[in-house]
Amino acid sequence: MKKKVIGHIDMDAFFAAVEQRDDPSLIGQPVVIGADPKKGKGRGVVATCSYEARRYGIRSAMPISAAYQRCPSARFLRGNMKKYKKISQQIFRLLYDFTDMIQPVGIDEAYFDISTSFHLFKTPLNTGRLIKQKIQKELHLNASVGIAPIKMAAKIASDFSKPDGLLEVKENEVLDFLWKLPVERLPGVGKKTLIALNRLGLRTIKDLASIPKHDLPKKFGEHGRHLYDLANGLDPRDVSINDVIKSVSHEHTFETDTEHIKEIENTLSILSQKVSRRLRKSGLKGRTIFLKIRTSDFKTHLRSTTIADRTNYFDDIYSIVRMTFQNFDLQNKKIRLLGVRVSHLDDPYVRDSLFEHLQNDKQEKIHQVIDHIKDKFGDKAIKRGHI
């Protein structure tokens, strides 16, 4: 069997980098893409931000008001998804010059398999270098590329080398590369899991890989088995060019057109819970969250928000669709239908960035408990409260 050579490409601070490229006055400045902060009173969220802004602790999905408080002097921009999507398509077209085995996992990120094509460009490392050079030359943007025999290691390698990085981890180097890293660099290790692993004396990925094979499943269930496999360099996933599930959505049509805010927000909450649960059942997370509104005149309106880190958490989905609705001008019309959809999907064990939300593990635990209760007693056994 031919050995796999898998690459992972991730554009560096993509939305912000595009804006800095197109407006030189933004270069070197903290740039935040998202809602209007309204001098700290804005109610939207951060979609993404430049590396300069990240130094102030700003991150994706953060309330825009909190971002403003951390750096009032930042350049806050609404962003232009139409432009970003066009540039994303250009990036993926450039990748096709190197391989046709490409799996986009977001507007600015993809896996690619060069097992049968890297020899055309001498070596895997040189292939990655040429990809980066081509993107820089034609689009004037920086990308980080990781190359490895497995997807997980390729993803960690691209993250490890950011920004504007290139790192190849060869087959005989995978364990040496992984085992030197702290255990929290492994996808799927959140804050609470990290504390539990540290209590067991497990601080590096090597520590995790060295314990008896059946110990982790006893303590952490199936997730423990998955972590053990990853720590030992086992990741059988192939680059998939055919995504079976493109998005997850739920809709509700009101029996009578409504304008009552409580009824609308309650419906958005229920729809967000259903989408969250379906995503989790399928082992998926998404980056783009859509709100669909059909008004009493039968006109349909779609609004979307794309965030840097994927999610399948109710709290993230609901907060975004609720804010989106609050910013939508109904023009004195009632609502006939509401819908919530999440797209740009990928599996939840792939960590989006080194700046991942530290509260993820707490949210994961809460969602697991809610999922378990609903699995056992039905959807109506527990519901979210509202203030």
Steps between C-alpha positions, in 0.01 A plus 500: 500500500634842402594716796277798568629853472234737633518877516302751701482864392366776719493864393646730764231725658322477165227767514725753674793420269284566195397838641861587585605401148233718341555797732869558582406738784384191694836321481644453849177615662261295720214422261172346617246362254144480629212711620508875563629544859302827539764629741463199727122471482478276192321167528666298227799267506856481369531290184882503504788738560859571405797370698556852629149494652552156651777643717225687687314175570242552226367178344226377269142476633587749777232767554602802297453719808765296686740532205451877506571514872825310452619717212292813426764614249458190281367543148153343504368391160173338400673275250402391152406132474442525125861612457636238740313220324634610162857501630442161667396357164816643344712333770339160442543537124872553558511182709363303205827573319659261749232234566133428437462337843387803700267511801397855592415526870417868501526813294872529582614147573534163325664160509665373182651166401820515293592131535499448123598848384779636721767334282405748225634773728802302628404453867198545733677791673572673171138447398388684811754775435376545142137516619586777745705688241223479241239635743733782606595589144149495351284603796751675731386300802687276744410139569633248749547144375555177691589171332485155661389142435182555706242780511533570871876553483467715186250723681722533809801569277329790322383644835845446652673699225263801488514766375633460143637159593599179324573177684530141379473211743625185333365153578794404720477835681131504597540364851811707574313810384186426699658366816701817567182709507288575808191285515269802446627529141318178419160562331219424743684595820313792657551672834318244718648203317842657541449536877387137524800380296742710705359348819599163358850633444450528124655826379639417158358308207769241566368455855154438355630253243698306761223399741333157470267492201182428693547757777377808312172342377426398860530861615385697194291256296518501120664841505786352702551227241506763226758709687716193559500419128587857402781510757644191337479649152196303391260696278349292216297783346552565129466830321135496398404683181130418536338652807184302575358764732530858376294664773255436784181704530156519659204724417170592662192650337269683738132412490429872515744770389659647809683807623529397865867512602473234773340253259762576236794462739355180645470359147858598416611327821318177411635503143853565626471210746386265223781604266756473780384151594498375139851634445621322811325176404683512165832593660513831313572866566429796275635847443223683311169559679194602297174658608208464261206738536182485293277798560124532466537625140664161417842653437791287624811658651827320577764639733825322580787539744831320451722456803862388512450194725243229425233421753213267573408666828148632553629810679710610201231428241217661693693813597592562137152443349342704779736793437445464125125519551530803728696680226245412229254770394155339474353822358185449708437156349415186696691174478365192326806267521834476678791271418847433643776336299868423564744427216876480431510173689785283622553247776525636857837345587684745276597805703452820302788704635743543784267768637210262562246597764606376844137445603438238229549206733247635751248553221573150370414348838175696525394398151584136565275499808213667309543258208494202739180620671323557168618165364354326803181699563425681173541852361253655742670361811715812540495842343704816515388788721510866401551813702 
